[in-house]
Amino acid sequence: MITGLGAVTPVGLDVASSWHALVAGESGVGPITLFDPFGLPVQIAAEVSGFDGEAVMGTKRFRRSARYSQFAVAAAREAFSDAGLSSGVRGGVGDDEGASVDPERVGVVINAAVGGSAETNAASDALAEHGARGISPYYVPSMITNMPACEVAIDLGLHGPVSASALACASGNAALLEARRLILAGEADVVLAGGTDAGISPVMFAGLANMGPLSIRNGEPAGASRPFDADRDGFVFGEGAVVMVVESAAFAAARGARVYGSIRGGALTADAFHISHPQPSGADAARAVTLALAQAEMAPEDVHLVVAHGTGTKINDAVETKVIHTAFGPAAGDLAVTAPKSMTGHMIGAAGALSAMVALLAMRDQVIPPTINLETPDPDCDLDYVPLKARERTVRTAAVNAFGFGGQNCVVVLAAPG
């Protein structure tokens, strides 16, 4: 059961503001401010604006932590509080504001893709300018990929299993499946699970610009991320974190928890095709959908919503459309498909968790956020992508797609409570 949500996104610093912006179709894309992009062909990103990491972490911890860890801590605190477990700030779990829970039975699975790449960029500059003495002694423990999960465990005083994995753009989705496995295996009653990333840096943008997948619609930032549109020219790099509280059904019921939904099933498959391009037929990504539905004991026609990977690149969107047609067959025509990256950009390691949050809140409110900027139909993308405006619709089930570099496919199936 998913009982708590927390978010730091390019469209809001918490769940409520992020969800309001997504339903309203607001874009979080703008000019890059986190570094000077002069000389780069890409001048835009989906940055988290107004975030005060020092206020979240305190001055000492702020100086020793990476931005993506700060995002994770802020989102985890919100999720824990939202679940009614605790206020969750430094000192263990269970207080006057939340239900008591054994900290040894609470785990953390927070994944990332690019990790502390921005910190590595800054450290490399410091090394070149000041030599070895210019490198902070906290550089390594701040940037390694397990640190967001460990920072959350430290922050909340959690002593259960803590892990972190990197599955590129499928990282956030995979965290939910790992949380489910830990609970089903009896290793935890509660798991904080999600994804985080903050990789907006000169090296990252130079590399991706040379590689070619980023949008260069610099003069129209809000219109740059346009999944499934015929005029799409690439994805917009973003950042942020989404964390969820996942509980066993028995534990949630025993404490009378409010439930957003359940993880009914999921699957991981590999294209084993190319380091960055999807397999053109989408066969293995479609197999991930089929396996996830089988685990959830659902037929294709039982699914109401697909939250698409929907990056906005020419090849990925066309292949994902094939994937949905292959996996859902005739039922594909009845699906609503939405692409939140049209508003948040690609939050990389947090993208799948953001998509899962969208699915859960769509089930709660019976409204589907739009795919904005979808103005020109593409014959290769012929599904119902909920273009331009949010739509009220019955949503009780959802499949969440996440497809990463290297051909990593992760699909999660969610269902509303009851």
Residue pairs with C-beta under 8 A, 6 or more apart in sequence:
1 246
1 247
1 248
1 249
1 252
1 257
1 259
1 261
1 262
1 417
2 244
2 245
2 246
2 247
2 259
2 260
2 261
2 262
2 263
2 360
2 414
3 82
3 83
3 84
3 245
3 246
3 247
3 252
3 257
3 258
3 259
3 260
4 78
4 79
4 80
4 81
4 82
4 83
4 84
4 85
4 244
4 245
5 15
5 78
5 79
5 82
5 242
5 243
5 244
5 245
5 260
5 357
5 360
5 361
6 14
6 15
6 74
6 75
6 76
6 77
6 78
6 79
6 80
6 81
6 82
6 194
6 241
6 242
6 243
6 244
7 14
7 15
7 18
7 75
7 78
7 240
7 241
7 242
7 243
7 354
7 357
8 14
8 48
8 51
8 71
8 74
8 75
8 240
8 241
8 242
9 18
9 28
9 48
9 240
9 242
9 344
9 347
9 350
9 354
10 28
10 29
10 46
10 47
10 48
10 49
10 238
10 239
10 240
10 343
10 344
10 345
10 347
11 17
11 18
11 21
11 22
11 26
11 27
11 28
11 343
11 344
12 18
12 19
12 20
12 21
13 48
13 50
13 51
13 74
14 78
15 78
15 82
15 357
15 361
18 357
19 357
19 361
21 28
21 343
22 340
22 343
22 344
22 358
22 369
23 365
23 367
23 369
23 390
24 390
25 343
25 369
25 370
25 372
25 388
25 389
25 390
26 343
27 221
27 222
27 223
27 225
27 342
27 343
27 372
27 373
28 46
28 47
28 49
28 238
28 343
28 344
28 345
29 44
29 45
29 46
29 221
29 222
29 224
29 225
29 236
29 238
29 345
30 44
30 45
30 46
30 47
30 49
30 221
30 222
31 43
31 44
31 218
31 221
32 43
32 44
32 45
32 47
32 200
32 205
33 47
34 45
34 47
34 118
34 200
34 201
35 200
35 201
35 202
37 43
37 202
37 205
40 202
40 205
40 206
40 209
41 209
41 216
42 205
42 208
42 209
42 214
42 215
42 216
42 218
42 237
43 218
44 215
44 217
44 218
44 221
44 224
44 236
45 200
45 205
45 236
45 237
45 238
45 239
45 345
46 225
46 236
46 237
46 238
46 239
46 344
46 345
46 346
46 347
47 200
47 238
47 239
48 71
48 198
48 239
48 240
51 70
51 71
51 74
53 62
53 65
53 67
53 70
54 62
56 62
56 70
56 73
56 74
56 77
57 65
57 70
57 73
61 151
62 70
63 138
64 138
64 141
64 142
65 73
65 142
65 147
65 151
66 115
66 116
66 118
66 119
66 142
66 143
66 147
66 148
66 198
67 118
67 119
67 198
67 239
68 112
68 115
68 116
68 148
68 196
68 197
68 198
68 199
68 239
68 241
68 349
69 142
69 147
69 148
69 151
69 196
71 148
71 196
71 198
71 239
71 240
71 241
71 350
72 110
72 148
72 149
72 151
72 152
72 194
72 196
72 241
72 243
73 148
73 151
73 152
73 155
74 241
75 194
75 196
75 241
75 242
75 243
76 88
76 108
76 110
76 152
76 155
76 156
76 192
76 194
76 243
77 88
77 89
77 155
77 156
78 243
79 192
79 194
79 243
79 244
79 245
80 86
80 88
80 93
80 98
80 156
80 192
80 245
81 87
81 88
81 97
81 98
82 245
83 98
83 245
83 247
83 257
84 98
84 99
84 255
84 257
84 258
85 93
85 94
85 98
85 99
85 101
85 190
85 245
86 92
86 93
86 94
86 95
86 97
86 98
86 99
86 101
86 156
87 95
87 97
87 98
88 98
88 155
88 156
89 155
89 156
90 155
90 156
90 157
91 157
92 103
92 156
92 157
93 100
93 101
93 103
93 106
93 156
93 157
93 158
94 100
94 101
99 255
99 257
101 189
101 190
102 189
103 156
103 157
103 158
103 159
103 160
104 159
104 160
105 160
105 188
105 189
105 190
106 156
106 158
106 159
106 160
106 188
106 189
106 190
106 191
106 192
107 158
107 160
107 161
107 162
107 163
107 179
107 182
107 187
107 188
107 190
107 191
107 192
108 149
108 150
108 152
108 153
108 158
108 160
108 161
108 162
108 163
108 191
108 192
108 193
109 149
109 161
109 162
109 163
109 164
109 165
109 175
109 178
109 179
109 182
109 191
109 192
109 193
109 194
110 148
110 149
110 152
110 164
110 175
110 192
110 193
110 194
110 195
110 196
110 241
110 243
111 164
111 165
111 166
111 167
111 171
111 172
111 174
111 175
111 194
111 195
111 196
111 349
112 145
112 148
112 164
112 166
112 171
112 195
112 196
112 197
112 348
112 349
112 350
113 166
113 167
113 168
113 169
113 171
113 195
113 197
113 199
113 348
113 349
113 404
114 197
114 199
114 204
114 348
114 349
115 143
115 144
115 145
115 166
115 197
115 199
115 349
116 142
116 143
116 144
116 145
116 147
117 143
117 199
117 201
117 203
117 204
118 198
118 199
118 200
118 201
118 204
119 139
119 142
119 143
120 143
120 201
120 203
121 201
121 202
121 203
121 204
122 201
123 135
123 136
123 139
123 143
124 203
126 134
126 135
126 136
127 134
127 135
136 142
141 147
145 164
145 166
146 162
146 163
146 164
147 164
148 164
148 196
148 241
149 162
149 163
149 164
150 162
152 158
152 192
152 243
153 159
153 162
156 192
158 192
160 187
160 188
160 190
160 191
161 182
161 187
161 188
161 191
163 178
165 171
165 174
165 175
165 178
166 349
167 173
167 174
167 268
167 404
167 408
167 410
168 348
168 349
168 404
168 405
168 406
168 408
169 309
169 311
169 346
169 348
169 349
169 351
169 352
169 402
169 403
169 404
169 405
169 408
170 268
170 352
170 402
170 403
170 404
170 408
170 409
170 410
171 195
171 197
171 348
171 349
171 350
171 351
171 352
171 402
171 404
172 194
172 195
172 242
172 347
172 349
172 350
172 351
172 352
172 353
172 354
172 355
172 356
172 402
173 195
173 266
173 352
173 353
173 355
173 356
173 400
173 402
173 410
173 411
173 412
174 268
174 352
174 402
174 410
175 193
175 194
175 195
175 352
175 353
176 193
176 194
176 244
176 246
176 263
176 266
176 352
176 353
176 356
176 412
177 263
177 266
177 268
177 410
177 412
178 193
179 191
179 192
179 193
179 244
179 246
179 263
180 246
180 263
180 266
182 188
182 191
183 189
183 191
183 246
183 247
183 248
189 247
189 248
189 251
190 245
190 246
190 247
190 248
190 251
191 245
191 246
191 247
192 243
192 244
192 245
192 246
193 243
193 244
193 246
193 353
194 241
194 242
194 243
194 244
194 350
194 353
195 241
195 242
195 347
195 349
195 350
195 351
195 352
195 353
195 354
196 240
196 241
196 242
196 243
196 349
196 350
197 239
197 240
197 241
197 347
197 348
197 349
197 350
198 239
198 240
199 237
199 239
199 348
200 237
200 238
200 239
204 237
205 214
205 237
208 214
208 237
211 276
212 234
213 234
213 235
213 276
213 311
213 313
214 234
214 235
214 236
214 237
215 224
215 225
215 232
215 233
215 234
215 235
215 236
215 312
216 233
216 234
217 223
217 224
217 233
218 224
222 373
223 373
224 233
224 236
224 373
225 235
225 236
225 312
225 341
225 342
225 343
225 345
225 346
225 372
225 373
226 232
226 312
226 342
226 372
226 373
226 374
226 375
227 308
227 310
227 311
227 312
227 317
227 339
227 341
227 342
227 371
227 373
227 374
227 385
228 308
228 310
228 312
228 317
228 321
228 339
228 371
228 374
228 378
228 381
228 383
228 385
229 312
229 373
229 374
229 375
229 376
229 378
229 381
230 376
230 377
230 378
230 381
231 375
231 376
232 312
232 313
232 314
232 317
232 378
233 312
233 314
234 312
234 313
235 311
235 312
235 313
235 341
235 345
235 346
236 312
236 341
236 345
236 346
237 345
237 346
237 348
238 341
238 344
238 345
238 346
238 347
238 348
238 351
239 347
239 348
239 350
240 344
240 347
240 350
240 354
241 350
241 353
242 347
242 350
242 353
242 354
242 356
242 357
243 353
244 353
244 356
244 357
246 263
247 257
249 262
251 257
252 259
259 417
260 360
260 361
260 363
260 364
260 417
261 359
261 360
261 363
261 364
261 414
261 415
261 416
261 417
262 414
262 415
262 417
263 412
263 413
263 414
264 295
264 296
264 297
264 298
264 397
264 413
264 414
264 415
265 292
265 293
265 294
265 295
265 296
265 297
265 298
265 412
265 413
266 292
266 295
266 410
266 411
266 412
266 413
267 287
267 288
267 289
267 290
267 291
267 292
267 295
267 409
267 410
267 411
268 288
268 408
268 409
268 410
269 284
269 285
269 287
269 288
269 291
269 409
270 284
270 406
270 407
270 408
270 409
271 278
271 279
271 284
271 285
271 407
271 408
271 409
272 284
272 407
273 279
273 284
273 407
274 407
275 405
275 406
276 405
276 406
277 315
278 285
278 315
278 316
278 319
278 320
278 403
278 407
279 285
279 319
279 407
280 315
280 319
281 319
281 322
281 326
282 319
282 320
282 322
282 323
282 326
283 326
284 407
284 409
285 319
285 320
285 323
285 401
285 403
285 409
285 411
286 322
286 323
286 324
286 326
286 327
287 327
287 409
288 409
288 410
288 411
289 323
289 324
289 327
289 328
289 399
289 401
289 411
290 327
291 411
292 399
292 411
292 412
292 413
293 299
293 300
293 302
293 303
293 327
293 399
293 413
295 413
296 413
296 415
298 397
298 413
299 331
300 327
300 328
300 329
300 331
300 332
301 331
301 334
302 397
303 328
303 331
303 335
303 397
303 398
303 399
303 413
304 335
304 336
304 393
304 394
304 395
304 396
304 397
304 398
305 335
305 336
305 337
305 338
305 359
305 362
305 368
305 393
305 395
305 397
305 398
305 399
306 324
306 328
306 335
306 336
306 337
306 338
306 398
306 399
306 400
306 401
307 337
307 338
307 339
307 340
307 355
307 356
307 358
307 359
307 362
307 398
307 399
307 400
307 401
308 320
308 324
308 337
308 338
308 339
308 355
308 371
308 385
308 401
309 316
309 320
309 339
309 341
309 351
309 355
309 401
309 402
309 403
310 316
310 317
310 320
310 337
310 338
310 339
310 340
310 341
310 342
310 371
310 385
311 317
311 341
311 346
312 339
312 341
312 342
316 403
317 378
317 380
317 381
318 378
318 380
318 381
320 401
320 403
321 380
321 381
321 382
321 383
323 401
324 332
324 335
324 337
324 383
325 332
325 383
328 335
332 383
333 383
333 384
335 383
335 384
336 368
336 384
336 386
336 391
336 393
336 395
337 371
337 383
337 384
337 385
337 386
338 358
338 362
338 368
338 369
338 370
338 371
338 385
338 386
339 371
339 385
340 354
340 355
340 358
340 369
341 347
341 351
342 370
342 371
342 372
342 373
342 374
343 369
343 372
344 354
347 354
351 402
352 400
352 402
352 410
352 412
355 400
355 401
355 402
356 400
356 412
356 414
358 369
359 395
359 398
359 400
359 414
360 398
360 414
362 368
362 369
362 395
362 398
363 395
363 396
363 397
363 398
363 414
363 415
363 416
364 416
366 392
366 393
366 394
366 395
367 390
367 391
367 392
367 393
368 386
368 390
368 391
368 392
368 393
368 395
369 386
369 390
370 386
370 387
370 388
370 389
370 390
370 391
371 385
371 386
371 387
371 388
372 388
374 385
374 387
374 388
375 387
375 388
395 416
396 415
396 416
397 413
397 414
397 415
397 416
398 413
398 414
398 415
399 411
399 412
399 413
399 414
400 411
400 412
400 413
400 414
401 411
402 409
402 410
402 411
402 412
403 409
403 410
404 410
